[in-house]
């Protein structure tokens, strides 16, 4: 299958999988990450076809999506169905596997350029104004409260404990979002993260000013 045809077919497939999501992992998240990844990938000299295909598919097996409690392998099955060679399909799946944040104490740095690009793009969409909106959308979708002064943030040392967290949404800023700026692995990622990080700090200052009356 020609690259452009494959990308268009994959876009339609991903839209069908994520239709109706309200947790912040919807199609528009994919759309933004795709654009960021291509922009960063171009500046870093990455393989843009690999980056774009991985960006399109990076969330369809994500554990945070309703119905993804088990290993679905939808991404790999789709790639094989489209006729990609096993080594290319495996490469894209390896990139996707390396993207997610897995807890403050878990090292997710990588030497893979395309994975660095996609990881930075995905994490940029988790911070800043859009990141704040997505964080509260996800918290609401999981029935989490906004804030509870009696529940302290926890810097999770492993992926399993991170996944099990049911803490209020404000805690997520300290458990993940404010940590992402220093985990960026590309030049453009670091520059964009500075701006978005600063915006989150201003938001939190205003939030606690209002909370404390």
VEXDREN-2710 file (C-alpha; in Angstrom, 1 decimal):
% VEXDREN-2710
k/r/px/py/pz
1/UNK/0.0/0.0/0.0
2/UNK/1.4/3.4/-1.0
3/UNK/2.4/5.6/2.0
4/UNK/-0.2/8.4/1.5
5/UNK/-3.0/5.8/1.0
6/UNK/-1.9/4.0/4.1
7/UNK/-1.8/7.1/6.2
8/UNK/-5.3/8.1/5.1
9/UNK/-6.7/4.7/5.7
10/UNK/-5.0/4.7/9.2
11/UNK/-6.5/8.1/10.0
12/UNK/-10.0/6.8/9.2
13/UNK/-9.3/3.6/11.2
14/UNK/-8.1/5.6/14.3
15/UNK/-11.1/8.0/14.1
16/UNK/-13.4/4.9/14.2
17/UNK/-11.7/3.5/17.2
18/UNK/-11.6/6.8/19.2
19/UNK/-15.1/8.0/18.2
20/UNK/-17.0/9.2/21.3
21/UNK/-14.0/9.4/23.6
22/UNK/-14.4/12.1/26.2
23/UNK/-11.3/11.4/28.3
24/UNK/-8.9/13.7/26.4
25/UNK/-7.6/10.8/24.3
26/UNK/-9.9/11.5/21.3
27/UNK/-9.1/12.0/17.7
28/UNK/-8.2/15.7/18.2
29/UNK/-5.5/14.6/20.6
30/UNK/-4.1/12.4/17.9
31/UNK/-4.4/15.2/15.3
32/UNK/-2.4/17.6/17.5
33/UNK/0.3/15.1/18.4
34/UNK/0.6/14.2/14.7
35/UNK/1.2/17.8/13.8
36/UNK/3.6/18.4/16.6
37/UNK/5.5/15.1/15.8
38/UNK/5.9/16.1/12.2
39/UNK/7.1/19.6/13.1
40/UNK/9.6/18.2/15.6
41/UNK/10.6/15.3/13.4
42/UNK/11.4/17.6/10.5
43/UNK/13.6/19.7/12.7
44/UNK/15.4/16.6/14.0
45/UNK/15.8/14.9/10.6
46/UNK/13.6/11.9/11.6
47/UNK/11.9/9.5/9.3
48/UNK/8.6/11.4/8.9
49/UNK/6.6/8.4/7.6
50/UNK/7.4/6.3/10.6
51/UNK/6.8/9.2/12.9
52/UNK/3.4/10.0/11.4
53/UNK/2.2/6.4/11.3
54/UNK/3.2/5.9/14.9
55/UNK/1.6/9.2/15.9
56/UNK/-1.7/8.2/14.4
57/UNK/-1.7/4.8/16.2
58/UNK/-0.1/5.7/19.5
59/UNK/-3.2/5.7/21.6
60/UNK/-5.5/3.0/20.2
61/UNK/-4.1/0.4/22.6
62/UNK/-3.6/2.8/25.5
63/UNK/-4.6/1.4/28.9
64/UNK/-6.4/4.7/29.8
65/UNK/-9.1/4.2/27.1
66/UNK/-12.3/2.4/28.1
67/UNK/-12.3/-1.1/26.8
68/UNK/-8.5/-1.4/26.7
69/UNK/-8.0/-3.1/30.0
70/UNK/-6.5/-6.1/28.2
71/UNK/-3.8/-6.4/25.6
72/UNK/-5.6/-5.5/22.4
73/UNK/-2.7/-5.2/19.9
74/UNK/-5.0/-3.2/17.6
75/UNK/-2.1/-1.2/16.2
76/UNK/-0.1/-4.2/15.2
77/UNK/-3.1/-6.1/13.7
78/UNK/-3.9/-3.0/11.7
79/UNK/-0.4/-2.6/10.3
80/UNK/-0.2/-6.3/9.4
81/UNK/-3.6/-6.0/7.7
82/UNK/-2.3/-3.1/5.7
83/UNK/0.5/-5.3/4.4
84/UNK/3.5/-3.7/6.2
85/UNK/6.4/-6.0/6.7
86/UNK/6.8/-7.5/10.1
87/UNK/10.0/-5.6/10.8
88/UNK/8.3/-2.2/10.0
89/UNK/5.2/-3.1/12.0
90/UNK/7.3/-4.2/15.0
91/UNK/9.4/-1.0/14.7
92/UNK/6.3/1.2/14.9
93/UNK/4.9/-0.8/17.8
94/UNK/8.2/-0.5/19.7
95/UNK/8.1/3.3/19.2
96/UNK/4.5/3.4/20.5
97/UNK/5.4/1.3/23.5
98/UNK/8.2/3.8/24.4
99/UNK/6.0/6.9/24.3
100/UNK/3.9/6.7/27.5
101/UNK/4.8/8.2/30.8
102/UNK/5.0/5.4/33.4
103/UNK/5.5/7.1/36.7
104/UNK/7.9/9.7/38.1
105/UNK/10.4/7.0/39.1
106/UNK/10.4/5.2/35.8
107/UNK/13.1/6.1/33.2
108/UNK/11.5/6.3/29.8
109/UNK/14.4/8.1/27.9
110/UNK/15.3/6.5/24.6
111/UNK/18.1/6.5/22.0
112/UNK/15.6/6.0/19.2
113/UNK/15.1/9.3/17.3
114/UNK/11.6/8.6/16.1
115/UNK/10.5/7.6/19.6
116/UNK/12.1/10.8/21.0
117/UNK/10.1/12.8/18.5
118/UNK/6.8/11.2/19.2
119/UNK/7.4/11.0/23.0
120/UNK/8.0/14.8/23.1
121/UNK/5.0/15.5/20.9
122/UNK/2.7/13.4/23.0
123/UNK/4.0/15.0/26.3
124/UNK/3.7/18.5/24.9
125/UNK/-0.1/17.8/24.4
126/UNK/-0.2/16.8/28.1
127/UNK/0.9/20.2/29.3
128/UNK/0.0/23.9/28.7
129/UNK/-3.6/25.1/28.2
130/UNK/-4.7/22.0/26.2
131/UNK/-2.9/19.7/28.7
132/UNK/-4.9/21.3/31.6
133/UNK/-8.2/20.9/29.8
134/UNK/-7.3/17.2/29.0
135/UNK/-6.3/16.6/32.6
136/UNK/-9.6/17.7/34.0
137/UNK/-11.5/15.9/31.2
138/UNK/-9.7/12.6/32.1
139/UNK/-10.3/13.1/35.8
140/UNK/-14.0/13.7/35.2
141/UNK/-14.2/10.6/33.0
142/UNK/-12.8/8.5/35.9
143/UNK/-14.9/10.1/38.6
144/UNK/-12.0/11.9/40.3
145/UNK/-12.4/15.0/42.4
146/UNK/-10.8/18.2/41.5
147/UNK/-8.7/18.6/44.7
148/UNK/-8.5/17.3/48.2
149/UNK/-5.9/19.0/50.5
150/UNK/-5.8/15.9/52.6
151/UNK/-4.4/13.7/49.8
152/UNK/-0.8/14.4/49.0
153/UNK/0.7/13.8/45.5
154/UNK/2.7/10.6/45.2
155/UNK/5.8/10.2/42.9
156/UNK/5.1/6.7/41.7
157/UNK/8.2/4.4/41.5
158/UNK/6.6/1.9/39.1
159/UNK/4.1/1.7/36.3
160/UNK/1.6/-0.5/38.2
161/UNK/1.2/1.9/41.1
162/UNK/1.0/4.8/38.6
163/UNK/-1.9/3.1/36.8
164/UNK/-3.7/2.3/40.0
165/UNK/-3.8/5.9/41.2
166/UNK/-7.2/7.4/42.0
167/UNK/-5.9/10.7/43.3
168/UNK/-7.7/14.1/42.7
169/UNK/-6.9/15.8/39.4
170/UNK/-4.7/18.6/40.9
171/UNK/-2.3/15.9/42.2
172/UNK/-1.7/14.8/38.6
173/UNK/0.1/18.1/38.0
174/UNK/2.7/17.2/40.6
175/UNK/2.8/13.5/39.8
176/UNK/3.3/13.9/36.1
177/UNK/2.7/17.2/34.2
178/UNK/5.2/19.4/36.0
179/UNK/7.9/16.7/35.5
180/UNK/7.6/16.6/31.7
181/UNK/9.5/19.7/30.9
182/UNK/12.7/18.2/32.1
183/UNK/12.1/14.9/30.2
184/UNK/12.0/16.4/26.7
185/UNK/14.5/14.9/24.4
186/UNK/14.5/17.2/21.4
187/UNK/15.6/20.8/21.0
188/UNK/12.1/22.0/19.8
189/UNK/10.4/19.9/22.4
190/UNK/12.4/21.6/25.2
191/UNK/11.6/25.1/23.8
192/UNK/7.9/24.4/23.5
193/UNK/7.7/22.7/26.9
194/UNK/9.2/25.8/28.6
195/UNK/6.3/27.9/27.4
196/UNK/3.6/25.4/28.4
197/UNK/5.2/24.6/31.7
198/UNK/5.1/28.3/32.7
199/UNK/1.5/28.5/31.8
200/UNK/0.7/25.6/34.1
201/UNK/2.5/27.3/37.0
202/UNK/0.4/30.4/36.5
203/UNK/-2.7/28.3/36.4
204/UNK/-1.8/26.6/39.7
205/UNK/-1.0/29.9/41.4
206/UNK/-4.4/31.2/40.4
207/UNK/-6.2/27.9/41.3
208/UNK/-4.8/27.9/44.9
209/UNK/-5.4/31.7/45.3
210/UNK/-9.1/31.0/44.5
211/UNK/-9.2/27.8/46.5
212/UNK/-7.9/29.5/49.6
213/UNK/-10.3/32.5/49.1
END
